[in-house]
């Protein structure tokens, strides 16, 4: 077992999709055998969009079930719900004193949200990166398996850790976005525009809960064209995206065959899509079925949450005590 501490979370905002799986979850499952891991459902982060309380609860259970269905072993990792750990909001408050309005306003995710939901630009959105930093630093996390879209947030977490250490003495390691030494992943949407996402572009996103029929329908509708006119032509983005998805779920020789067809101008996108849908169904169906079985086992999920909470609080309270002491917040000794 390596010694670096791994921390990562997924928001409880809706159904998980291939982006969440290949950007984050796949690494969680791999890393659980190699590192001490803390994985959580980021329910506080999902409050920025004011979810309906019943839907929030349902989503927290569902994300937990999906984590386990994807292969996380709650006996091996600490699996918990963010709001069960009161030390996180306390560290968030401290880090907010070190986060400047200008840098928070410049964050790409904040600018994007401010544009897409102009009537709900709340302080939670602005300070989203400080809450994320608190999530990581509360366990002295060093490796953070995330997708490409979280890269800037990790850079900010490093800055906040560095500022804290500089001002109050060495307290936190500087966490790194982690993908086993390779580029962070971005899973594109099926319509060739942007990335797969929980809430935008639902028809161009494949969810881990999608039925076989829906998967087939979505893939059939994916953007394609008449095929290349010249051998060895450069692939347009949306065709590259189909190949990227195929590389994730299909056998290497299948991908090779379609690439060769493309290069020789023999490609039939109808066949490619049917092959991709078949392989995708083979990948998604077992996760979907396992989630379905787990999601209503409230007793089991509550036991997992409680065990996770206990382990996560033990780690969090020790870090918080150190941070408080270093800041001078220790008045009774
Ligand atoms: P969330 O729920 O939006 O995404 C969860 C994880 O899935 C990755 N991801 C993707 N990766 C590749 N391609 C995509 N299309 C794609 N869409 C999503 C995200 O990069 C993420 O790793 N802010 C985090 C939640 C969080 C967190 C943290 C993560 C809160 N605190 C502390 C790490 C450490 C988020 O947006 O999750």
Boltz pocket constraint, residues with backbone or C-beta under 6 A from the ligand:
constraints:
  - pocket:
      binder: B
      contacts: [[A, 7], [A, 8], [A, 9], [A, 10], [A, 11], [A, 12], [A, 18], [A, 19], [A, 20], [A, 21], [A, 22], [A, 23], [A, 24], [A, 42], [A, 45], [A, 131], [A, 132], [A, 133], [A, 135], [A, 136], [A, 144], [A, 145], [A, 146], [A, 147], [A, 148], [A, 149], [A, 150], [A, 185], [A, 186], [A, 187], [A, 188], [A, 195], [A, 196], [A, 197]]
      max_distance: 6.0
